[in-house]
Amino acid sequence: MKYSYYRLLDHKYCGLIVRSGQGKEEYYNTEDHQWYETGVMIRYYSDESDQYGMYEEVTEKEAQEAIK
């Protein structure tokens, strides 16, 4: 499965890695090293949100480096 990866940049979730693919969105939990389903990206896509656009798309390699 091909994923897109995002690093969140807002104050609350700064540095959180999210992956998205085939209608499924997950965040990486660094405490137990697992991926969990989430819907957090809606906050970053909605232009009515304070968190709109506060993310950057990263490569899979950059995401893997960030979650080590």
N, CA, C, O and CB atoms as a CASP TS submission, in Angstrom:
PFRMAT TS
TARGET T0000
AUTHOR 0000-0000-0000
METHOD Language model
MODEL 1
PARENT N/A
ATOM      1  N   MET     1       0.843  -1.176   0.000  1.00  0.00           N
ATOM      2  CA  MET     1       0.000   0.000   0.000  1.00  0.00           C
ATOM      3  C   MET     1       0.894   1.246   0.000  1.00  0.00           C
ATOM      4  O   MET     1       1.904   1.302   0.701  1.00  0.00           O
ATOM      5  CB  MET     1      -0.962  -0.006   1.225  1.00  0.00           C
ATOM      6  N   LYS     2       0.507   2.224  -0.786  1.00  0.00           N
ATOM      7  CA  LYS     2       1.264   3.466  -0.863  1.00  0.00           C
ATOM      8  C   LYS     2       0.665   4.477   0.121  1.00  0.00           C
ATOM      9  O   LYS     2      -0.546   4.693   0.141  1.00  0.00           O
ATOM     10  CB  LYS     2       1.261   4.032  -2.318  1.00  0.00           C
ATOM     11  N   TYR     3       1.512   5.081   0.918  1.00  0.00           N
ATOM     12  CA  TYR     3       1.092   6.067   1.909  1.00  0.00           C
ATOM     13  C   TYR     3       1.656   7.441   1.587  1.00  0.00           C
ATOM     14  O   TYR     3       2.686   7.570   0.926  1.00  0.00           O
ATOM     15  CB  TYR     3       1.528   5.638   3.306  1.00  0.00           C
ATOM     16  N   SER     4       0.966   8.457   2.065  1.00  0.00           N
ATOM     17  CA  SER     4       1.492   9.818   2.130  1.00  0.00           C
ATOM     18  C   SER     4       1.789  10.066   3.603  1.00  0.00           C
ATOM     19  O   SER     4       1.056   9.601   4.475  1.00  0.00           O
ATOM     20  CB  SER     4       0.471  10.897   1.529  1.00  0.00           C
ATOM     21  N   TYR     5       2.857  10.794   3.877  1.00  0.00           N
ATOM     22  CA  TYR     5       3.269  11.054   5.255  1.00  0.00           C
ATOM     23  C   TYR     5       3.278  12.551   5.527  1.00  0.00           C
ATOM     24  O   TYR     5       3.635  13.353   4.665  1.00  0.00           O
ATOM     25  CB  TYR     5       4.660  10.450   5.533  1.00  0.00           C
ATOM     26  N   TYR     6       2.878  12.911   6.742  1.00  0.00           N
ATOM     27  CA  TYR     6       2.804  14.314   7.142  1.00  0.00           C
ATOM     28  C   TYR     6       3.421  14.495   8.523  1.00  0.00           C
ATOM     29  O   TYR     6       3.304  13.626   9.387  1.00  0.00           O
ATOM     30  CB  TYR     6       1.343  14.809   7.135  1.00  0.00           C
ATOM     31  N   ARG     7       4.074  15.625   8.718  1.00  0.00           N
ATOM     32  CA  ARG     7       4.576  16.028  10.039  1.00  0.00           C
ATOM     33  C   ARG     7       3.744  17.242  10.453  1.00  0.00           C
ATOM     34  O   ARG     7       3.679  18.235   9.729  1.00  0.00           O
ATOM     35  CB  ARG     7       6.148  16.362  10.015  1.00  0.00           C
ATOM     36  N   LEU     8       3.114  17.153  11.617  1.00  0.00           N
ATOM     37  CA  LEU     8       2.282  18.241  12.098  1.00  0.00           C
ATOM     38  C   LEU     8       3.152  19.318  12.727  1.00  0.00           C
ATOM     39  O   LEU     8       4.161  19.019  13.365  1.00  0.00           O
ATOM     40  CB  LEU     8       1.242  17.727  13.104  1.00  0.00           C
ATOM     41  N   LEU     9       2.754  20.580  12.542  1.00  0.00           N
ATOM     42  CA  LEU     9       3.599  21.707  12.924  1.00  0.00           C
ATOM     43  C   LEU     9       2.978  22.642  13.959  1.00  0.00           C
ATOM     44  O   LEU     9       3.621  23.599  14.390  1.00  0.00           O
ATOM     45  CB  LEU     9       3.945  22.489  11.713  1.00  0.00           C
ATOM     46  N   ASP    10       1.745  22.380  14.359  1.00  0.00           N
ATOM     47  CA  ASP    10       1.105  23.262  15.329  1.00  0.00           C
ATOM     48  C   ASP    10       1.656  23.006  16.731  1.00  0.00           C
ATOM     49  O   ASP    10       2.387  22.039  16.951  1.00  0.00           O
ATOM     50  CB  ASP    10      -0.422  23.066  15.310  1.00  0.00           C
ATOM     51  N   HIS    11       1.307  23.867  17.666  1.00  0.00           N
ATOM     52  CA  HIS    11       1.833  23.776  19.028  1.00  0.00           C
ATOM     53  C   HIS    11       1.427  22.476  19.728  1.00  0.00           C
ATOM     54  O   HIS    11       2.253  21.843  20.384  1.00  0.00           O
ATOM     55  CB  HIS    11       1.358  24.965  19.843  1.00  0.00           C
ATOM     56  N   LYS    12       0.171  22.081  19.593  1.00  0.00           N
ATOM     57  CA  LYS    12      -0.345  20.917  20.321  1.00  0.00           C
ATOM     58  C   LYS    12       0.238  19.595  19.819  1.00  0.00           C
ATOM     59  O   LYS    12       0.583  18.729  20.623  1.00  0.00           O
ATOM     60  CB  LYS    12      -1.855  20.873  20.212  1.00  0.00           C
ATOM     61  N   TYR    13       0.350  19.433  18.507  1.00  0.00           N
ATOM     62  CA  TYR    13       0.783  18.155  17.939  1.00  0.00           C
ATOM     63  C   TYR    13       2.122  18.233  17.207  1.00  0.00           C
ATOM     64  O   TYR    13       2.429  17.366  16.389  1.00  0.00           O
ATOM     65  CB  TYR    13      -0.265  17.646  16.995  1.00  0.00           C
ATOM     66  N   CYS    14       2.900  19.236  17.486  1.00  0.00           N
ATOM     67  CA  CYS    14       4.153  19.473  16.776  1.00  0.00           C
ATOM     68  C   CYS    14       5.027  18.211  16.719  1.00  0.00           C
ATOM     69  O   CYS    14       5.359  17.624  17.749  1.00  0.00           O
ATOM     70  CB  CYS    14       4.921  20.609  17.445  1.00  0.00           C
ATOM     71  N   GLY    15       5.387  17.815  15.511  1.00  0.00           N
ATOM     72  CA  GLY    15       6.265  16.672  15.312  1.00  0.00           C
ATOM     73  C   GLY    15       5.548  15.348  15.130  1.00  0.00           C
ATOM     74  O   GLY    15       6.181  14.366  14.743  1.00  0.00           O
ATOM     75  N   LEU    16       4.255  15.286  15.395  1.00  0.00           N
ATOM     76  CA  LEU    16       3.504  14.042  15.236  1.00  0.00           C
ATOM     77  C   LEU    16       3.540  13.622  13.772  1.00  0.00           C
ATOM     78  O   LEU    16       3.325  14.445  12.882  1.00  0.00           O
ATOM     79  CB  LEU    16       2.036  14.206  15.728  1.00  0.00           C
ATOM     80  N   ILE    17       3.809  12.352  13.523  1.00  0.00           N
ATOM     81  CA  ILE    17       3.836  11.821  12.164  1.00  0.00           C
ATOM     82  C   ILE    17       2.510  11.122  11.885  1.00  0.00           C
ATOM     83  O   ILE    17       2.056  10.279  12.659  1.00  0.00           O
ATOM     84  CB  ILE    17       5.035  10.844  11.964  1.00  0.00           C
ATOM     85  N   VAL    18       1.901  11.494  10.758  1.00  0.00           N
ATOM     86  CA  VAL    18       0.637  10.906  10.325  1.00  0.00           C
ATOM     87  C   VAL    18       0.859  10.310   8.941  1.00  0.00           C
ATOM     88  O   VAL    18       1.514  10.913   8.091  1.00  0.00           O
ATOM     89  CB  VAL    18      -0.525  11.971  10.312  1.00  0.00           C
ATOM     90  N   ARG    19       0.309   9.127   8.726  1.00  0.00           N
ATOM     91  CA  ARG    19       0.357   8.538   7.384  1.00  0.00           C
ATOM     92  C   ARG    19      -1.077   8.334   6.907  1.00  0.00           C
ATOM     93  O   ARG    19      -1.986   8.063   7.691  1.00  0.00           O
ATOM     94  CB  ARG    19       1.155   7.180   7.377  1.00  0.00           C
ATOM     95  N   SER    20      -1.243   8.472   5.609  1.00  0.00           N
ATOM     96  CA  SER    20      -2.563   8.377   5.014  1.00  0.00           C
ATOM     97  C   SER    20      -2.492   7.557   3.741  1.00  0.00           C
ATOM     98  O   SER    20      -1.606   7.756   2.910  1.00  0.00           O
ATOM     99  CB  SER    20      -3.137   9.769   4.730  1.00  0.00           C
ATOM    100  N   GLY    21      -3.431   6.633   3.595  1.00  0.00           N
ATOM    101  CA  GLY    21      -3.470   5.818   2.384  1.00  0.00           C
ATOM    102  C   GLY    21      -4.731   4.999   2.306  1.00  0.00           C
ATOM    103  O   GLY    21      -5.175   4.443   3.310  1.00  0.00           O
ATOM    104  N   GLN    22      -5.310   4.916   1.139  1.00  0.00           N
ATOM    105  CA  GLN    22      -6.518   4.147   0.855  1.00  0.00           C
ATOM    106  C   GLN    22      -7.642   4.460   1.842  1.00  0.00           C
ATOM    107  O   GLN    22      -8.298   3.553   2.355  1.00  0.00           O
ATOM    108  CB  GLN    22      -6.206   2.660   0.884  1.00  0.00           C
ATOM    109  N   GLY    23      -7.857   5.749   2.102  1.00  0.00           N
ATOM    110  CA  GLY    23      -8.947   6.169   2.964  1.00  0.00           C
ATOM    111  C   GLY    23      -8.708   5.946   4.439  1.00  0.00           C
ATOM    112  O   GLY    23      -9.618   6.134   5.247  1.00  0.00           O
ATOM    113  N   LYS    24      -7.510   5.552   4.806  1.00  0.00           N
ATOM    114  CA  LYS    24      -7.181   5.280   6.205  1.00  0.00           C
ATOM    115  C   LYS    24      -6.109   6.270   6.650  1.00  0.00           C
ATOM    116  O   LYS    24      -5.148   6.530   5.926  1.00  0.00           O
ATOM    117  CB  LYS    24      -6.695   3.802   6.399  1.00  0.00           C
ATOM    118  N   GLU    25      -6.286   6.807   7.827  1.00  0.00           N
ATOM    119  CA  GLU    25      -5.343   7.781   8.375  1.00  0.00           C
ATOM    120  C   GLU    25      -4.886   7.285   9.743  1.00  0.00           C
ATOM    121  O   GLU    25      -5.707   6.896  10.574  1.00  0.00           O
ATOM    122  CB  GLU    25      -5.989   9.209   8.479  1.00  0.00           C
ATOM    123  N   GLU    26      -3.577   7.298   9.973  1.00  0.00           N
ATOM    124  CA  GLU    26      -3.028   6.793  11.229  1.00  0.00           C
ATOM    125  C   GLU    26      -1.935   7.724  11.749  1.00  0.00           C
ATOM    126  O   GLU    26      -1.248   8.385  10.971  1.00  0.00           O
ATOM    127  CB  GLU    26      -2.473   5.369  11.043  1.00  0.00           C
ATOM    128  N   TYR    27      -1.784   7.766  13.072  1.00  0.00           N
ATOM    129  CA  TYR    27      -0.664   8.495  13.654  1.00  0.00           C
ATOM    130  C   TYR    27       0.259   7.492  14.326  1.00  0.00           C
ATOM    131  O   TYR    27      -0.164   6.398  14.700  1.00  0.00           O
ATOM    132  CB  TYR    27      -1.152   9.578  14.668  1.00  0.00           C
ATOM    133  N   TYR    28       1.527   7.874  14.475  1.00  0.00           N
ATOM    134  CA  TYR    28       2.512   6.987  15.084  1.00  0.00           C
ATOM    135  C   TYR    28       2.699   7.356  16.544  1.00  0.00           C
ATOM    136  O   TYR    28       2.979   8.509  16.871  1.00  0.00           O
ATOM    137  CB  TYR    28       3.856   7.056  14.331  1.00  0.00           C
ATOM    138  N   ASN    29       2.544   6.378  17.416  1.00  0.00           N
ATOM    139  CA  ASN    29       2.730   6.570  18.852  1.00  0.00           C
ATOM    140  C   ASN    29       4.152   6.151  19.213  1.00  0.00           C
ATOM    141  O   ASN    29       4.493   4.970  19.134  1.00  0.00           O
ATOM    142  CB  ASN    29       1.675   5.755  19.677  1.00  0.00           C
ATOM    143  N   THR    30       4.974   7.108  19.606  1.00  0.00           N
ATOM    144  CA  THR    30       6.382   6.809  19.908  1.00  0.00           C
ATOM    145  C   THR    30       6.552   6.050  21.220  1.00  0.00           C
ATOM    146  O   THR    30       7.610   5.468  21.459  1.00  0.00           O
ATOM    147  CB  THR    30       7.185   8.098  19.963  1.00  0.00           C
ATOM    148  N   GLU    31       5.532   6.045  22.072  1.00  0.00           N
ATOM    149  CA  GLU    31       5.652   5.317  23.337  1.00  0.00           C
ATOM    150  C   GLU    31       5.583   3.808  23.150  1.00  0.00           C
ATOM    151  O   GLU    31       6.348   3.077  23.778  1.00  0.00           O
ATOM    152  CB  GLU    31       4.566   5.756  24.293  1.00  0.00           C
ATOM    153  N   ASP    32       4.688   3.331  22.305  1.00  0.00           N
ATOM    154  CA  ASP    32       4.584   1.885  22.098  1.00  0.00           C
ATOM    155  C   ASP    32       4.919   1.450  20.665  1.00  0.00           C
ATOM    156  O   ASP    32       4.783   0.278  20.315  1.00  0.00           O
ATOM    157  CB  ASP    32       3.188   1.427  22.446  1.00  0.00           C
ATOM    158  N   HIS    33       5.359   2.410  19.846  1.00  0.00           N
ATOM    159  CA  HIS    33       5.835   2.132  18.484  1.00  0.00           C
ATOM    160  C   HIS    33       4.776   1.449  17.610  1.00  0.00           C
ATOM    161  O   HIS    33       5.067   0.496  16.888  1.00  0.00           O
ATOM    162  CB  HIS    33       7.079   1.260  18.543  1.00  0.00           C
ATOM    163  N   GLN    34       3.551   1.955  17.694  1.00  0.00           N
ATOM    164  CA  GLN    34       2.444   1.413  16.914  1.00  0.00           C
ATOM    165  C   GLN    34       1.745   2.531  16.139  1.00  0.00           C
ATOM    166  O   GLN    34       1.823   3.702  16.513  1.00  0.00           O
ATOM    167  CB  GLN    34       1.440   0.684  17.833  1.00  0.00           C
ATOM    168  N   TRP    35       1.069   2.160  15.066  1.00  0.00           N
ATOM    169  CA  TRP    35       0.233   3.078  14.304  1.00  0.00           C
ATOM    170  C   TRP    35      -1.208   2.935  14.776  1.00  0.00           C
ATOM    171  O   TRP    35      -1.692   1.820  14.967  1.00  0.00           O
ATOM    172  CB  TRP    35       0.347   2.807  12.775  1.00  0.00           C
ATOM    173  N   TYR    36      -1.901   4.071  14.967  1.00  0.00           N
ATOM    174  CA  TYR    36      -3.290   4.073  15.419  1.00  0.00           C
ATOM    175  C   TYR    36      -4.134   4.942  14.502  1.00  0.00           C
ATOM    176  O   TYR    36      -3.697   5.998  14.047  1.00  0.00           O
ATOM    177  CB  TYR    36      -3.394   4.569  16.873  1.00  0.00           C
ATOM    178  N   GLU    37      -5.365   4.473  14.237  1.00  0.00           N
ATOM    179  CA  GLU    37      -6.270   5.249  13.390  1.00  0.00           C
ATOM    180  C   GLU    37      -6.600   6.585  14.044  1.00  0.00           C
ATOM    181  O   GLU    37      -6.726   6.684  15.264  1.00  0.00           O
ATOM    182  CB  GLU    37      -7.560   4.460  13.110  1.00  0.00           C
ATOM    183  N   THR    38      -6.736   7.599  13.215  1.00  0.00           N
ATOM    184  CA  THR    38      -7.040   8.942  13.690  1.00  0.00           C
ATOM    185  C   THR    38      -7.807   9.705  12.617  1.00  0.00           C
ATOM    186  O   THR    38      -7.878   9.273  11.467  1.00  0.00           O
ATOM    187  CB  THR    38      -5.748   9.694  14.074  1.00  0.00           C
ATOM    188  N   GLY    39      -8.361  10.804  12.989  1.00  0.00           N
ATOM    189  CA  GLY    39      -9.021  11.696  12.044  1.00  0.00           C
ATOM    190  C   GLY    39      -8.478  13.102  12.202  1.00  0.00           C
ATOM    191  O   GLY    39      -9.135  14.072  11.823  1.00  0.00           O
ATOM    192  N   VAL    40      -7.287  13.215  12.757  1.00  0.00           N
ATOM    193  CA  VAL    40      -6.707  14.507  13.120  1.00  0.00           C
ATOM    194  C   VAL    40      -6.478  15.432  11.930  1.00  0.00           C
ATOM    195  O   VAL    40      -6.515  16.651  12.094  1.00  0.00           O
ATOM    196  CB  VAL    40      -5.409  14.291  13.831  1.00  0.00           C
ATOM    197  N   MET    41      -6.245  14.896  10.751  1.00  0.00           N
ATOM    198  CA  MET    41      -5.892  15.753   9.619  1.00  0.00           C
ATOM    199  C   MET    41      -7.023  16.672   9.167  1.00  0.00           C
ATOM    200  O   MET    41      -6.765  17.668   8.490  1.00  0.00           O
ATOM    201  CB  MET    41      -5.461  14.904   8.467  1.00  0.00           C
ATOM    202  N   ILE    42      -8.264  16.365   9.523  1.00  0.00           N
ATOM    203  CA  ILE    42      -9.375  17.239   9.149  1.00  0.00           C
ATOM    204  C   ILE    42      -9.153  18.648   9.698  1.00  0.00           C
ATOM    205  O   ILE    42      -9.585  19.630   9.094  1.00  0.00           O
ATOM    206  CB  ILE    42     -10.713  16.667   9.666  1.00  0.00           C
ATOM    207  N   ARG    43      -8.485  18.741  10.834  1.00  0.00           N
ATOM    208  CA  ARG    43      -8.178  20.051  11.431  1.00  0.00           C
ATOM    209  C   ARG    43      -7.223  20.864  10.558  1.00  0.00           C
ATOM    210  O   ARG    43      -7.260  22.095  10.563  1.00  0.00           O
ATOM    211  CB  ARG    43      -7.571  19.868  12.826  1.00  0.00           C
ATOM    212  N   TYR    44      -6.390  20.185   9.829  1.00  0.00           N
ATOM    213  CA  TYR    44      -5.354  20.833   9.031  1.00  0.00           C
ATOM    214  C   TYR    44      -5.810  21.120   7.602  1.00  0.00           C
ATOM    215  O   TYR    44      -5.206  21.930   6.901  1.00  0.00           O
ATOM    216  CB  TYR    44      -4.112  19.971   9.004  1.00  0.00           C
ATOM    217  N   TYR    45      -6.881  20.449   7.179  1.00  0.00           N
ATOM    218  CA  TYR    45      -7.422  20.652   5.832  1.00  0.00           C
ATOM    219  C   TYR    45      -8.521  21.705   5.786  1.00  0.00           C
ATOM    220  O   TYR    45      -8.775  22.285   4.730  1.00  0.00           O
ATOM    221  CB  TYR    45      -7.955  19.349   5.294  1.00  0.00           C
ATOM    222  N   SER    46      -9.179  21.962   6.920  1.00  0.00           N
ATOM    223  CA  SER    46     -10.313  22.891   6.960  1.00  0.00           C
ATOM    224  C   SER    46      -9.826  24.329   7.133  1.00  0.00           C
ATOM    225  O   SER    46      -9.148  24.646   8.110  1.00  0.00           O
ATOM    226  CB  SER    46     -11.280  22.516   8.102  1.00  0.00           C
ATOM    227  N   ASP    47     -10.174  25.195   6.182  1.00  0.00           N
ATOM    228  CA  ASP    47      -9.725  26.591   6.271  1.00  0.00           C
ATOM    229  C   ASP    47     -10.428  27.366   7.386  1.00  0.00           C
ATOM    230  O   ASP    47     -10.109  28.532   7.620  1.00  0.00           O
ATOM    231  CB  ASP    47      -9.957  27.293   4.945  1.00  0.00           C
ATOM    232  N   GLU    48     -11.368  26.741   8.067  1.00  0.00           N
ATOM    233  CA  GLU    48     -12.030  27.367   9.212  1.00  0.00           C
ATOM    234  C   GLU    48     -11.346  27.011  10.530  1.00  0.00           C
ATOM    235  O   GLU    48     -11.746  27.504  11.585  1.00  0.00           O
ATOM    236  CB  GLU    48     -13.494  26.950   9.262  1.00  0.00           C
ATOM    237  N   SER    49     -10.333  26.174  10.484  1.00  0.00           N
ATOM    238  CA  SER    49      -9.629  25.706  11.675  1.00  0.00           C
ATOM    239  C   SER    49      -8.403  26.571  11.972  1.00  0.00           C
ATOM    240  O   SER    49      -7.758  27.080  11.056  1.00  0.00           O
ATOM    241  CB  SER    49      -9.211  24.245  11.503  1.00  0.00           C
ATOM    242  N   ASP    50      -8.090  26.730  13.248  1.00  0.00           N
ATOM    243  CA  ASP    50      -6.872  27.431  13.665  1.00  0.00           C
ATOM    244  C   ASP    50      -5.610  26.665  13.251  1.00  0.00           C
ATOM    245  O   ASP    50      -4.521  27.237  13.206  1.00  0.00           O
ATOM    246  CB  ASP    50      -6.879  27.643  15.185  1.00  0.00           C
ATOM    247  N   GLN    51      -5.760  25.383  12.952  1.00  0.00           N
ATOM    248  CA  GLN    51      -4.620  24.544  12.590  1.00  0.00           C
ATOM    249  C   GLN    51      -4.481  24.357  11.077  1.00  0.00           C
ATOM    250  O   GLN    51      -3.652  23.570  10.622  1.00  0.00           O
ATOM    251  CB  GLN    51      -4.747  23.193  13.259  1.00  0.00           C
ATOM    252  N   TYR    52      -5.286  25.074  10.306  1.00  0.00           N
ATOM    253  CA  TYR    52      -5.286  24.944   8.855  1.00  0.00           C
ATOM    254  C   TYR    52      -3.876  25.109   8.276  1.00  0.00           C
ATOM    255  O   TYR    52      -3.195  26.103   8.532  1.00  0.00           O
ATOM    256  CB  TYR    52      -6.233  25.975   8.236  1.00  0.00           C
ATOM    257  N   GLY    53      -3.462  24.124   7.502  1.00  0.00           N
ATOM    258  CA  GLY    53      -2.189  24.188   6.790  1.00  0.00           C
ATOM    259  C   GLY    53      -0.949  24.034   7.652  1.00  0.00           C
ATOM    260  O   GLY    53       0.162  24.207   7.152  1.00  0.00           O
ATOM    261  N   MET    54      -1.100  23.718   8.920  1.00  0.00           N
ATOM    262  CA  MET    54       0.054  23.625   9.818  1.00  0.00           C
ATOM    263  C   MET    54       0.634  22.203   9.817  1.00  0.00           C
ATOM    264  O   MET    54       0.715  21.542  10.852  1.00  0.00           O
ATOM    265  CB  MET    54      -0.349  24.036  11.253  1.00  0.00           C
ATOM    266  N   TYR    55       1.023  21.769   8.651  1.00  0.00           N
ATOM    267  CA  TYR    55       1.655  20.465   8.466  1.00  0.00           C
ATOM    268  C   TYR    55       2.562  20.557   7.248  1.00  0.00           C
ATOM    269  O   TYR    55       2.452  21.475   6.435  1.00  0.00           O
ATOM    270  CB  TYR    55       0.588  19.322   8.296  1.00  0.00           C
ATOM    271  N   GLU    56       3.451  19.594   7.143  1.00  0.00           N
ATOM    272  CA  GLU    56       4.270  19.488   5.948  1.00  0.00           C
ATOM    273  C   GLU    56       4.275  18.041   5.496  1.00  0.00           C
ATOM    274  O   GLU    56       4.318  17.122   6.314  1.00  0.00           O
ATOM    275  CB  GLU    56       5.714  19.998   6.203  1.00  0.00           C
ATOM    276  N   GLU    57       4.231  17.850   4.202  1.00  0.00           N
ATOM    277  CA  GLU    57       4.329  16.501   3.667  1.00  0.00           C
ATOM    278  C   GLU    57       5.798  16.098   3.685  1.00  0.00           C
ATOM    279  O   GLU    57       6.668  16.882   3.303  1.00  0.00           O
ATOM    280  CB  GLU    57       3.731  16.411   2.221  1.00  0.00           C
ATOM    281  N   VAL    58       6.069  14.882   4.126  1.00  0.00           N
ATOM    282  CA  VAL    58       7.441  14.375   4.200  1.00  0.00           C
ATOM    283  C   VAL    58       7.503  13.052   3.440  1.00  0.00           C
ATOM    284  O   VAL    58       6.482  12.414   3.186  1.00  0.00           O
ATOM    285  CB  VAL    58       7.904  14.191   5.692  1.00  0.00           C
ATOM    286  N   THR    59       8.701  12.664   3.089  1.00  0.00           N
ATOM    287  CA  THR    59       8.890  11.380   2.416  1.00  0.00           C
ATOM    288  C   THR    59       8.790  10.250   3.440  1.00  0.00           C
ATOM    289  O   THR    59       8.852  10.485   4.647  1.00  0.00           O
ATOM    290  CB  THR    59      10.260  11.335   1.679  1.00  0.00           C
ATOM    291  N   GLU    60       8.637   9.033   2.946  1.00  0.00           N
ATOM    292  CA  GLU    60       8.603   7.889   3.849  1.00  0.00           C
ATOM    293  C   GLU    60       9.914   7.794   4.624  1.00  0.00           C
ATOM    294  O   GLU    60       9.915   7.477   5.814  1.00  0.00           O
ATOM    295  CB  GLU    60       8.342   6.585   3.066  1.00  0.00           C
ATOM    296  N   LYS    61      11.008   8.064   3.962  1.00  0.00           N
ATOM    297  CA  LYS    61      12.317   8.012   4.625  1.00  0.00           C
ATOM    298  C   LYS    61      12.395   9.052   5.752  1.00  0.00           C
ATOM    299  O   LYS    61      12.873   8.748   6.845  1.00  0.00           O
ATOM    300  CB  LYS    61      13.454   8.250   3.596  1.00  0.00           C
ATOM    301  N   GLU    62      11.928  10.268   5.487  1.00  0.00           N
ATOM    302  CA  GLU    62      11.924  11.317   6.524  1.00  0.00           C
ATOM    303  C   GLU    62      11.023  10.920   7.686  1.00  0.00           C
ATOM    304  O   GLU    62      11.357  11.170   8.843  1.00  0.00           O
ATOM    305  CB  GLU    62      11.459  12.670   5.933  1.00  0.00           C
ATOM    306  N   ALA    63       9.888  10.306   7.387  1.00  0.00           N
ATOM    307  CA  ALA    63       8.976   9.853   8.436  1.00  0.00           C
ATOM    308  C   ALA    63       9.638   8.782   9.292  1.00  0.00           C
ATOM    309  O   ALA    63       9.554   8.821  10.520  1.00  0.00           O
ATOM    310  CB  ALA    63       7.672   9.316   7.826  1.00  0.00           C
ATOM    311  N   GLN    64      10.294   7.829   8.645  1.00  0.00           N
ATOM    312  CA  GLN    64      10.976   6.755   9.386  1.00  0.00           C
ATOM    313  C   GLN    64      12.073   7.318  10.279  1.00  0.00           C
ATOM    314  O   GLN    64      12.246   6.856  11.407  1.00  0.00           O
ATOM    315  CB  GLN    64      11.573   5.723   8.415  1.00  0.00           C
ATOM    316  N   GLU    65      12.809   8.299   9.797  1.00  0.00           N
ATOM    317  CA  GLU    65      13.859   8.933  10.615  1.00  0.00           C
ATOM    318  C   GLU    65      13.247   9.629  11.818  1.00  0.00           C
ATOM    319  O   GLU    65      13.807   9.573  12.913  1.00  0.00           O
ATOM    320  CB  GLU    65      14.673   9.943   9.778  1.00  0.00           C
ATOM    321  N   ALA    66      12.116  10.279  11.635  1.00  0.00           N
ATOM    322  CA  ALA    66      11.470  11.035  12.705  1.00  0.00           C
ATOM    323  C   ALA    66      10.911  10.149  13.798  1.00  0.00           C
ATOM    324  O   ALA    66      10.817  10.583  14.947  1.00  0.00           O
ATOM    325  CB  ALA    66      10.370  11.880  12.141  1.00  0.00           C
ATOM    326  N   ILE    67      10.534   8.912  13.476  1.00  0.00           N
ATOM    327  CA  ILE    67       9.903   8.045  14.481  1.00  0.00           C
ATOM    328  C   ILE    67      10.869   7.044  15.105  1.00  0.00           C
ATOM    329  O   ILE    67      10.457   6.203  15.904  1.00  0.00           O
ATOM    330  CB  ILE    67       8.752   7.300  13.858  1.00  0.00           C
ATOM    331  N   LYS    68      12.113   7.124  14.757  1.00  0.00           N
ATOM    332  CA  LYS    68      13.115   6.223  15.366  1.00  0.00           C
ATOM    333  C   LYS    68      13.231   6.462  16.838  1.00  0.00           C
ATOM    334  O   LYS    68      14.021   5.799  17.511  1.00  0.00           O
ATOM    335  CB  LYS    68      14.479   6.399  14.714  1.00  0.00           C
TER
END
